[in-house]
Structures are given as C-alpha cells and as structure tokens.
C-alpha cells in the first residue's frame, strides 16, 4: 500500500476517513504527532495505536473515534465536542481537555496523570477504570459523570493543586542579629 506524508494523511482523514481506516489496518507505526486537526469534524476514525503526541483537536467535533492504546500526550482537546469516543488504554498525560464536552466516552485503562479537565463536561463518560485520575487537574466547574462511572473513593471536590501554592506571609520582622 501507499505511504503518505502527514499532510496527505490529514487530507485523507478529513475527506475519506474510511480509506484512512483501511490503509491503517496493516500499519504498525502511524505517526501523526504534532498534526493540527483543529476545527474539523471527525467521525468513525480508527486511531488505534497511532502516535498523536502534541496534536491538536481544539474546537473539533469528534464522534465514534477510536483512540484505543493511542499516545495522546500533551494533545489539545480544548473546547472540543467529543462524543462516544473510546480512550481505552490511551496515554492522556498532560492532555488539555479544558472546556471540552466529553460525553459517553470510555476511559478504561487511560492514564490521566496531569490531564487538564478544567471546566470539562464528562457527563455519562466511563471513568471507573481510568488510571491516575486523582493526578488530573480539574476545578469546581468540571462536570463529572454519576458515581457509578467514577473510580471508587475518587474525590471530585476541587482543592488547590501544587500550582496554587503561595509564599507564606512573613510572620514578623527578620532578626538579622542587629539590635
């Protein structure tokens, strides 16, 4: 089969996703890292095992996209509408999902350490088997799914993370040995 450049693959994904899915079947290492998918509508794309490290899906409309075992490290999903997508065993370390609508998605086995979920809507998504969810960054405006779709003992109450640490006020004048 043909080998494509990243630009050609992007065009194939946008125009004829079924041809991309067919092409990808016998490929081991598909590298789409740092590709800008921003503002696209993507449906039924199979990104299983694809390297999407540092790519951008900002402002995208994604539905039924398969991200199983995909490297999504530092990927941008800000303001994306992500519906019924599969993130099973994916790596979401440092991914930015701020303001995203991520509904009815499966995050079983997904590593979410450092994933930014500020003001994300995760309604009806299955996070019960997500890994490192307590290490994700979220705020009081993050919308979580029902408790049965959350990991046991997960505390969704927002608390300040390390980035919110502030210098302590000095208690009084410093005694430098002079009187």
PAVEX-147359 format. One record per residue: x, y, z of N, C-alpha, C in turn. Coordinates in pm, whole numbers, plus 50000, padded with zeros to 5 digits. Each point is the difference from the previous one (the first is absolute). Example, Ala and Ser with C-alpha at 12.3 -4.5 7.8 and 13.67 -1.06 7.14 Angstrom:
BEGIN
513194943150780499115011950000500905012050000/499655010549928500825011950006499235010950073/
***
This chain:
BEGIN
500834988050000499175012050000500875012550000/499385010949974500705012649992500455005150136/501105007250001500415007450119499675014749975/499515006450105499555013749988500805009050092/500075012849965500565010050090498925003450102/500385007050105499005004150100498935008749937/500405008749910499035008949935499024992049914/500514989849929499134991649919499064991850088/500504994950112499154992650093498925008950058/500345012350034499025009550053498885002149898/500375001749875499005001849894499154987449983/500634988450008499284987449988499004998450115/500435003250122499134999150118498825009449987/500255011949952498935010049988499014996749888/500504995449887499144998149883499414985949989/500824989850027499544986149985500524991650117/499385001650117500494993050118500014984849985/499054994549925499994985649982501254995049927/500545008149909501254996249932501195000550096/499995009850092501055000450102499924987650088/498814996650044499824988350087500474987249929/499694998949872500434988349922501524999949984/500595011549969501465001049983500734996350129/499465004450112500664998450130500004985650049/499144991749951499844986350052501324992450008/500835000649900501234992350001501245008450033/499795011350063501125008750039500274998550149/501274999050035500394998750140500255013550066/500715008649934500405012850059499485011749917/498835004750036499455011849932500305012150088/500775009349947500425011950074499245012249950/499065004550081499275012449971500235010050113/501174999150062500335009350107500105014249943/499575009550083500065014349969499165004149878/498994992149966499115003449889498865008750054/499615010049922498935009150040498684995949935/499134993950079498674996049956498955010550039/500435011350052499085010150055498845003049906/498825001850063498775003949932499454989749901/500504987750004499504989749909498834992550063/499204993849915498994990650043500504986349960/500244991450101500544986649975499054989750058/499604990549917499074989650042500554986449957/499914990450094500354986149973501424998449945/500945007350058501414998549964500624990050096/500864991349949500694990350084501455004550021/500255006350115501345004350037500684990050095/499534987550003500604990050087501504999049975/500795000750110501464998749996500725011249924/499345010949971500635011149926500705009450096/501125005649960500705010250079499415013649965/499225005550091499405013349982500575009950101/501174997050052500695008450097500065014649952/499565009150084500055014549974499175004549881/499024992149960499095004249893498925009050058/499225006249913498935008750047498674996049939/499034997750089498614997749962499145011450056/500605011550019499285011550056498825003649911/498875002550065498775004249931499494989849899/500374987350015499554989449910498664994450043/499364993449909498804992350027500364985549970/500194991950107500444986149986498904990750049/499654990149919499054989950048500404986449947/499864990050089500334986249968501444998449951/500915008050054501424999049965500654990350098/500824991049946500664989950082501445004350027/500285003650126501335003950044500654988950085/499594987549983500524989150082501524998949987/500674999350115501464998550007500755010749921/499465011949998500575011149924500805009250091/501135005049951500805009750074499405013949977/499345005150102499385013349994500695009650097/501274997550029500775008450090499995014449948/499645009350087500005014449968499135003649880/498994992049973499075003049890498985010250047/499595008849909499085010950031498584996349956/499124998650098498574997549975499155011850048/500595011850018499245011250055498795003249912/498895002250068498725003749939499504989949896/500524987850000499564989749905498704993650049/499204995749907498804992250029500354985549968/500204992050105500484986249986498904990850051/499374992749909498854991950037500194985449958/499764990950095500084985649977501344995649942/501095005750052501344996249956500634990450100/500884991549950500634989750082501455003550027/500325002550127501375003450042500634988450079/499524987849981500514988450073501514998849986/500694999050115501464998250006500805011049931/499405011649979500735011049938500835007650104/500955007549953500875008050085499595014649985/499345005450103499505013849998500825009150091/501244996250027500865007850090500205014049943/499585009950076500185013949958499065004749891/499034991849961499045004349899499135011350057/499665009649918499185011350045498574998349948/499104996650091498594998049966499135011150059/500605011550024499265011350058498835003849911/498875002350062498785004649934499444989949899/500524987749996499534989949906498724993550050/499164995849908498824992150028500384985749964/500304991650100500454986349977498964990550057/498934998049926498864992350049499964986049940/499554990550082499844986049960501314993949948/501135004050055501304994849960500464989150097/500874991249952500544989250082501485002950029/500355001150129501375002850042500624988250077/499544987949976500534988350069501494998349973/500794999950105501454998349987500755012149948/499315010949975500665012249950500815006450112/501255003849971500855006750098499725015049992/499415005450106499565013950000500865008950090/501214995550032500905008150084500285013349931/499715010950068500275013349946499045004649892/498974992249972498995003949901499235012050057/499805010249919499325012150046498514998849964/499174999850103498554998349983499235012250050/500625011450003499345012150050498795003549914/498865001250065498735003349937499594990249891/500544987750004499604989649906498684993950045/499214995649904498764993150029500194985449963/500034991350102500234985649982498744991850024/498855006149982498724993650025499904986649927/499614989850075499774986549948501244993249942/501185005350023501234993349958500424990150109/500624989049959500424989750094501445002250041/500185005250122501335002550056500324989850110/499144990050018500174990650111501314992349994/500544997849882501254992749987501165008749956/499845013250008501085009249961501134999250101/501225001549953501174999750086500465014250029/500455002350123500585012750043499055011949989/498694997550006499045011049994500205010150113/500364995850123500255009950105501175009449967/500854996249904501125008449960499645009449886/498764999349952499545009349897499725013550065/500015010449919499675013450051498565003149961/499215004050099498615003349975499605011250095/498845005549977499555010950086498544997750040/499465009650073498624998550048498985000449886/500405004249881499095000449886500084987549912/500854990550036500054987349927498724992350030/499344995049897498764992550016500354985149988/499804992850112500354985850007498794991349968/500244987749955498884990749981499464995250136/498964992049997499454994350124501064991550069/499834998250131500984992850082500314985949949/499024993249941500264986349953500934999749879/500275011449939500945001049888501335006150041/500185001650131501245005850055500794989250075/501335001950014500784990450080499545000250145/500094988650067499624999850141500895009450080/499435006650097500745009050089500605012249931/499585003349877500505012249935499305012050060/500775010150037499445012250058499995010949893/498835003249949499895010049893499905014250053/500125001650132499975013450057501325006849967/499915011449940501205007249956500785005250120/501294997749994500895005850100501185005949926/500675009450063501155006349934501064989549971/500555000549879501104991049969501345007250024/501094993649968501325005750028500215013549931/499375002149884500205012649929499365011750076/499134997050096499325010650075500735003650129/501134993550027500735003250121500485014449998/499895006350113500405014050010501075001250109/500845009949984501015002450104499285003850128/500504994850110499415003450128500385014450036/499075006850061500275013550048501024999250114/500905009150002500975000050110499275004050128/500304992850106499325002150128500365013250063/501155004749979500445012550062501365003949947/500595010350060501295004349949501084989250024/500924999449906501084990350010501075005350093/500424991650088501085003950093501334996549935/500715010149956501284997649931501195001150096/499744999850129501095000450099500325014150047/499435010249937500255013750045498825004750083/500325007850102498945005450089499955014649994/
***
